[in-house]
């Protein structure tokens, strides 16, 4: 019985991780970016900035600097949420609880709003 607990926790973590990946994939596709780009490390940051409608070069660099990653993640997540018509709280949720908010954005949110 004690051996089942770690296995069930691992299975739950794997399921949440796969759900998050599917949500990010769908979110990227809704934003006009290739879904497979979530698996390519540097190109992922470039597509993340493009999906959020932000300038690519500064954010792609900031998302790879150790001291500024958290700031960049929150800023681009909030921009992505606003592009889909959601608020700042939803953007913070994308950064803090991605396994909940990315599937919601990818599978339930409407198509993204174009920026002027």
C-alpha angles and dihedrals in degrees: 000000000000090000091059096061097066090043093051092047090051091049091050092049091049092050092050091047093051091046089051092049091050090049093050090047091053092044091053091048092050088052092052097256125122112266094217090063090084088078097054109081107215096025087054091064091047092052091043090056092045092050089052091050092241127136106275106216102056095041094045088055096043092050089060100046109097098220095046102038095099093049091047092047093053093044096049092041091054090048090050091050092049090050089058091048096258129126136250092269091058089050091052087049090054089056098041104034106022094160089064104034102040094057088047091051094042100045106024110027120094123246115294124270118245117239120231 
